[in-house]
Amino acid sequence: MVTVKRGNIELNIDETEVNRFLANGYDQIGDTGKIVKEATGGKTVSIEEYKMLLAENAELKKRLADKSGKKKQSD
């Protein structure tokens, strides 16, 4: 038996069903409650969180470009 969790729902399922539950947004968890395999689908992200991640991504790309530029200038 394998334990999967989505939100506050924990289910014990047969090992043959793990991939189906992962595709439906359930995470596989171990005996300690930590995630062993993350869900492969069935999850959504809010627009606010998506916009925040886009801004963070842009900032990290800028920092990376700045570091690359400084390194090339010192050569």
VMD Tcl script that draws the C-alpha trace (Angstrom):
set ca {
  {0.00 0.00 0.00}
  {1.06 3.55 -0.79}
  {-0.14 6.75 0.86}
  {-1.11 9.76 -1.26}
  {-2.23 13.20 -0.12}
  {-4.06 16.12 -1.67}
  {-4.97 19.02 0.57}
  {-6.19 17.47 3.82}
  {-7.15 14.13 2.23}
  {-4.86 11.13 2.75}
  {-5.59 7.85 1.01}
  {-3.96 4.44 1.13}
  {-3.95 3.02 -2.37}
  {-2.51 0.08 -4.26}
  {0.92 0.64 -5.85}
  {-0.58 0.05 -9.30}
  {-2.71 3.20 -8.92}
  {0.05 5.65 -7.93}
  {0.55 7.17 -11.40}
  {-3.17 7.82 -11.80}
  {-3.36 9.63 -8.45}
  {-0.18 11.63 -9.18}
  {-1.76 12.77 -12.46}
  {-4.86 13.87 -10.54}
  {-2.96 16.17 -8.17}
  {-2.11 13.85 -5.27}
  {1.42 13.76 -3.82}
  {2.87 10.44 -2.71}
  {4.03 10.69 0.90}
  {6.25 8.47 3.01}
  {5.83 7.14 6.54}
  {7.00 10.44 8.04}
  {4.50 12.48 6.01}
  {7.12 14.01 3.72}
  {6.52 14.07 -0.03}
  {8.21 11.18 -1.83}
  {6.84 11.99 -5.33}
  {5.15 15.23 -6.29}
  {1.95 15.32 -8.28}
  {2.41 15.42 -12.05}
  {-0.86 17.21 -12.79}
  {-4.17 18.33 -11.39}
  {-2.84 21.38 -9.56}
  {-3.37 25.03 -10.37}
  {-1.60 28.26 -9.48}
  {-3.41 31.52 -8.79}
  {-2.86 34.50 -11.10}
  {-1.26 36.44 -8.22}
  {1.25 33.67 -7.55}
  {1.96 33.32 -11.27}
  {2.65 37.06 -11.63}
  {4.89 36.98 -8.56}
  {6.88 34.08 -10.05}
  {7.21 35.88 -13.40}
  {8.61 38.95 -11.61}
  {11.01 36.81 -9.58}
  {12.14 35.01 -12.74}
  {12.80 38.32 -14.51}
  {14.81 39.59 -11.53}
  {16.92 36.42 -11.39}
  {17.59 36.57 -15.14}
  {18.70 40.20 -14.73}
  {21.06 39.27 -11.89}
  {22.50 36.41 -13.92}
  {23.04 38.68 -16.93}
  {24.69 41.30 -14.68}
  {27.07 38.71 -13.23}
  {27.91 37.38 -16.69}
  {28.63 40.90 -17.92}
  {30.92 41.70 -14.99}
  {32.84 38.48 -15.49}
  {33.40 39.21 -19.19}
  {34.54 42.78 -18.49}
  {37.23 41.63 -16.04}
  {38.74 39.19 -18.59}
}
mol new
graphics top color blue
foreach p $ca { graphics top sphere $p radius 0.5 }
foreach p [lrange $ca 0 end-1] q [lrange $ca 1 end] { graphics top cylinder $p $q radius 0.2 }
display resetview
